[in-house]
């Protein structure tokens, strides 16, 4: 039994050692895969600035160093070896732009061997330098520095009283301000002149525009170099049409005049014996004409519709006209004989008793004429 137990214990120990060895090998293989990338980056060397350089500084070995750089991302115009920039027996190159630490040295930022740091070395081929006069307002408050890009605006008079503003040139490079071409200034400074890099045609436009109006600058974003659509601005465009103005409050209406009607009646005190009464009577204005009160409207009863007349409707028979009444016989008047006057039952005055009627009373008599 003891021998068997010892054999089992030895076998377990061997299996444990084998498991530890296999696990260690697997971990090391995974670590090597992580440490070794699948695609190796090919490196090369690029000359960079070891110290900051300014406009006009001579480029020597004390300002330069070689640094590893990915071969697939080498900047255009850079130098691979320091000997390309500094050669024994040749005159030194000069910096045309400010160069910061660890920034690659590019060909357009330095002169050739023995070159000078003049403004003409900064101008590209087929381009010209043109200077315009500015002030603290027209020059964007002094925030324009060499290397910036600006738009040139022209404000001029059109007609007798109208002024307009046009965008004359867009995206113009600033070569220098006043007599400085260095772009290492980090504070705004008010200047009197700005030198721009333009074509020949643009220079002619600037020369003509400076005589017919006022030139001003508009600073552009460093990443916005494309042309921008624009239009001529006139004086009538200064008012924003989309501006919401408060509505005018209506003026309060004048209070209506209350006209009190005069009371047409007055009180009159009437005393009968020892009894006094008060009555309302109408006040009459002297010379006024009293008008009768308007009669109440009469209610009209609609007449019954007449029957429709057709061909079979019999025609109404005409009634015979009543015979004309013969006038009463006039009794002859006897001159000098009184004529008795009587009043009949209807109150009419007649001459003597009426024929067929009974006189009521005798009024008077008169002599016939």
C-alpha positions in Angstrom: 0.0 0.0 0.0 2.8 2.4 0.9 4.5 1.8 -2.5 1.3 2.4 -4.4 0.6 5.7 -2.6 4.1 6.9 -3.3 3.7 6.1 -7.0 0.5 8.1 -7.2 2.1 11.0 -5.4 5.1 11.1 -7.8 2.8 10.9 -10.8 0.7 13.9 -9.6 3.9 15.9 -9.1 5.1 15.1 -12.6 1.7 16.2 -14.1 1.8 19.4 -12.1 5.3 20.3 -13.4 4.2 19.6 -17.0 1.1 21.9 -16.6 3.3 24.7 -15.2 5.7 24.4 -18.1 3.0 24.4 -20.8 1.2 27.5 -19.2 4.5 29.4 -19.1 5.2 28.7 -22.8 1.7 29.8 -23.8 2.0 33.1 -21.9 5.4 33.9 -23.4 4.1 33.3 -26.9 1.1 35.7 -26.4 3.4 38.3 -25.1 5.7 38.2 -28.1 2.7 38.6 -30.4 1.6 41.8 -28.7 5.1 43.2 -28.6 5.8 42.6 -32.3 3.2 44.4 -34.5 2.2 42.8 -37.7 3.2 45.8 -39.9 6.5 47.3 -39.1 6.8 51.1 -39.6 9.6 52.1 -41.8 11.5 55.1 -40.4 13.7 57.7 -41.9 15.4 60.9 -40.7 14.2 64.5 -41.0 16.1 67.7 -40.0 14.1 69.6 -37.3 14.8 72.7 -35.3 16.5 72.2 -31.9 16.1 75.9 -31.0 13.5 78.5 -32.1 14.5 80.5 -35.2 13.2 83.9 -36.2 13.3 85.9 -39.5 16.8 86.7 -40.5 18.6 84.1 -38.2 21.5 82.3 -39.7 21.0 78.5 -39.7 23.9 76.6 -38.1 24.4 73.2 -36.6 23.6 74.5 -33.2 20.0 75.1 -34.3 19.5 71.7 -36.0 19.1 68.0 -35.2 18.1 64.9 -37.1 15.0 63.0 -35.8 13.4 59.7 -36.8 10.3 60.2 -38.9 7.8 57.8 -40.5 8.9 57.4 -44.2 5.2 57.5 -45.3 4.6 60.9 -43.7 7.7 62.9 -44.6 6.7 66.6 -45.1 7.2 68.0 -48.6 10.3 70.2 -48.9 12.0 68.8 -45.8 15.7 68.0 -45.5 16.8 64.4 -44.7 20.4 65.1 -43.7 21.9 68.1 -41.9 24.6 68.4 -44.6 21.9 69.6 -47.0 21.3 72.7 -44.9 24.8 73.3 -43.6 27.8 72.7 -45.9 31.4 73.5 -45.1 32.8 76.3 -47.2 29.4 77.7 -48.2 27.7 80.7 -46.7 24.9 80.1 -44.2 21.3 79.9 -45.0 18.9 82.4 -43.4 15.4 81.8 -42.0 12.6 83.5 -43.8 9.9 82.5 -41.3 9.8 81.8 -37.6 10.5 78.1 -36.9 9.5 76.5 -33.6 11.3 73.7 -31.7 10.8 70.2 -33.2 9.4 71.8 -36.3 10.7 70.3 -39.6 12.9 72.7 -41.6 11.2 73.3 -45.0 12.7 74.8 -48.1 10.3 77.7 -48.4 11.1 78.8 -44.9 14.9 79.2 -45.5 17.0 81.0 -48.2 19.6 79.4 -50.4 23.3 79.5 -49.4 24.3 83.1 -48.9 20.8 84.4 -49.3 19.3 87.4 -47.5 16.2 87.6 -45.5 14.4 90.2 -47.6 10.8 90.6 -48.4 11.4 89.7 -52.1 12.5 86.2 -51.0 9.0 85.6 -49.4 7.1 86.4 -52.6 6.1 83.4 -54.8 6.8 83.4 -58.5 4.4 85.4 -60.7 3.2 87.3 -57.7 3.7 90.9 -56.6 3.9 92.8 -53.3 1.4 95.7 -53.0 1.1 98.0 -49.9 -2.1 99.7 -48.9 -2.6 102.3 -46.2 -4.7 101.3 -43.2 -5.4 102.6 -39.7 -6.6 101.1 -36.4 -10.1 100.4 -37.8 -9.3 99.5 -41.5 -6.5 97.3 -40.4 -8.7 95.0 -38.1 -7.4 96.7 -35.0 -3.8 95.6 -35.4 -4.7 91.9 -35.3 -3.4 91.3 -38.9 0.1 89.8 -38.8 2.4 88.4 -41.6 1.2 85.1 -42.8 -2.5 85.8 -42.3 -5.0 85.9 -45.1 -7.5 88.7 -45.6 -10.2 90.0 -47.9 -10.0 93.6 -49.3 -13.2 95.6 -49.2 -13.8 98.8 -51.2 -16.3 101.5 -50.1 -17.0 104.2 -52.6 -19.7 106.7 -53.5 -22.2 106.0 -56.3 -24.3 108.7 -57.7 -24.9 111.8 -55.7 -25.8 110.6 -52.2 -25.5 106.7 -52.3 -22.5 104.8 -50.9 -21.8 101.1 -51.6 -19.3 98.4 -50.5 -17.9 95.6 -52.6 -15.5 92.7 -51.9 -12.6 93.6 -54.2 -10.1 90.7 -53.6 -10.5 87.5 -51.5 -7.9 85.3 -49.6 -4.9 87.6 -50.0 -1.6 86.6 -48.1 -0.1 89.3 -45.9 3.6 89.6 -46.5 4.4 92.3 -43.9 3.1 95.1 -41.7 4.8 98.4 -41.8 8.5 97.5 -42.2 8.3 94.1 -40.6 7.8 90.7 -42.2 8.3 88.5 -39.2 5.4 86.5 -38.1 6.6 85.8 -34.6 4.6 88.6 -33.1 2.0 87.4 -30.6 0.5 90.7 -29.7 -1.7 93.0 -31.8 -0.1 96.2 -33.0 -1.7 99.1 -34.8 0.1 99.8 -38.1 -0.2 102.3 -40.9 0.6 100.0 -43.9 0.0 96.4 -44.9 1.9 94.7 -47.7 -0.2 92.0 -49.6 0.9 89.3 -52.0 -1.3 89.7 -55.2 -1.2 89.1 -58.9 -0.6 91.9 -61.4 -4.3 92.4 -62.1 -5.1 92.5 -58.4 -2.4 95.1 -57.9 -3.9 97.3 -60.6 -7.3 97.0 -59.0 -5.9 98.0 -55.6 -4.1 101.0 -57.2 -7.3 102.2 -58.8 -9.5 101.5 -55.8 -7.3 103.5 -53.5 -8.1 106.6 -55.6 -11.9 106.2 -55.9 -12.8 105.0 -52.4 -11.6 103.6 -49.1 -9.9 100.2 -48.7 -10.4 98.1 -45.6 -9.3 94.6 -44.6 -11.4 91.6 -43.3 -9.4 88.9 -41.5 -10.2 85.3 -42.7 -10.1 82.0 -40.8 -6.8 80.2 -41.2 -8.6 77.1 -42.6 -11.0 78.9 -44.8 -9.2 79.7 -48.0 -12.0 79.1 -50.6 -13.9 81.9 -52.4 -17.1 83.1 -50.7 -20.2 84.3 -52.6 -20.9 88.0 -52.0 -23.0 90.9 -53.2 -22.8 94.7 -53.3 -24.1 96.2 -50.1 -26.0 99.5 -50.4 -27.3 101.9 -47.8 -30.8 100.5 -47.9 -29.3 97.1 -46.9 -28.1 98.4 -43.6 -31.6 97.9 -42.1 -32.3 94.3 -41.2 -35.6 93.3 -42.8 -35.9 90.2 -40.5 -35.7 92.3 -37.4 -38.9 92.0 -35.4 -40.1 95.4 -34.3 -42.6 95.8 -31.5 -46.0 96.6 -32.7 -47.1 100.2 -32.2 -49.6 100.4 -29.4 -52.9 102.0 -30.5 -53.7 105.3 -29.0 -56.5 105.2 -26.5 -59.8 106.4 -27.8 -61.0 109.7 -26.5 -63.9 109.2 -24.0 -67.3 109.8 -25.6 -69.0 113.0 -24.6 -72.1 112.4 -22.7 -74.8 114.8 -23.8 -77.6 115.2 -21.3 -80.9 116.0 -22.9 -82.7 118.9 -21.4 -85.8 118.1 -19.5 -88.7 119.4 -21.6 -91.1 119.5 -18.6 -91.2 121.8 -15.7 -93.2 121.7 -12.5 -96.1 124.2 -11.9 -97.8 124.6 -8.6 -101.6 125.1 -8.9 -103.6 126.3 -5.9 -107.3 125.8 -5.8 -108.8 127.3 -2.7 -106.7 125.8 0.1 -105.5 122.8 -1.9 -102.2 123.0 -3.8 -101.2 120.5 -6.5 -98.1 120.2 -8.7 -98.3 119.4 -12.3 -95.8 118.7 -15.1 -96.2 121.0 -18.1 -94.1 121.3 -21.3 -91.7 124.2 -21.6 -92.4 126.3 -24.6 -89.6 128.1 -26.3 -90.5 131.6 -27.6 -90.9 131.4 -31.4 -90.8 127.6 -31.5 -93.5 125.8 -33.5 -95.2 123.0 -31.7 -95.4 119.9 -33.8 -98.1 117.4 -33.3 -97.0 114.1 -32.0 -96.5 111.4 -34.6 -99.5 109.1 -34.9 -99.0 105.5 -34.1 -98.5 103.3 -37.1 -101.7 101.8 -38.4 -101.9 98.0 -38.5 -102.8 97.1 -42.1 -104.8 93.9 -42.6 -103.7 92.1 -45.8 -106.6 92.0 -48.3 -108.0 88.6 -49.3 -106.5 87.4 -52.5 -108.7 87.9 -55.5 -109.9 84.7 -57.2 -108.1 83.7 -60.4 -109.7 84.8 -63.6 -110.1 82.1 -66.3 -112.0 81.8 -69.6 -114.9 80.1 -67.8 -115.3 82.8 -65.1 -118.5 84.8 -65.8 -118.2 88.5 -66.2 -119.9 90.6 -63.4 -123.1 92.3 -64.5 -123.0 96.1 -64.5 -125.5 97.7 -62.0 -127.7 100.4 -63.5 -126.7 103.9 -62.4 -129.0 105.6 -59.9 -131.2 108.3 -61.3 -129.9 111.8 -60.7 -131.8 113.6 -57.9 -133.7 116.6 -59.2 -132.8 119.8 -57.4 -135.3 121.2 -55.0 -137.6 123.8 -56.3 -136.6 127.2 -55.4 -139.4 129.3 -54.2 -139.6 132.7 -55.7 -138.6 135.5 -53.4 -141.1 138.3 -53.1 -139.5 141.6 -52.7 -140.1 143.3 -49.3 -141.6 140.1 -47.7 -139.6 138.5 -44.9 -138.1 135.1 -45.4 -138.5 132.7 -42.5 -135.4 130.6 -41.6 -135.8 127.2 -39.9 -133.5 124.6 -38.5 -134.3 121.1 -39.4 -133.7 118.0 -37.3 -130.1 117.6 -38.5 -129.2 121.2 -37.3 -129.1 122.7 -40.8 -130.5 126.1 -41.5 -133.2 126.1 -44.3 -135.5 128.6 -45.8 -138.9 127.9 -44.5 -140.1 124.4 -43.7 -138.3 121.9 -45.9 -140.5 119.8 -48.2 -141.3 116.6 -46.6 -139.5 117.5 -43.4 -140.7 119.0 -40.2 -139.1 122.2 -39.0 -137.7 122.2 -35.5 -137.5 125.9 -34.7 -137.6 129.2 -36.3 -134.4 131.1 -36.2 -135.0 134.5 -37.7 -136.5 136.3 -40.5 -134.9 138.6 -43.0 -136.1 140.7 -45.8 -135.5 139.2 -49.3 -133.3 141.0 -51.7 
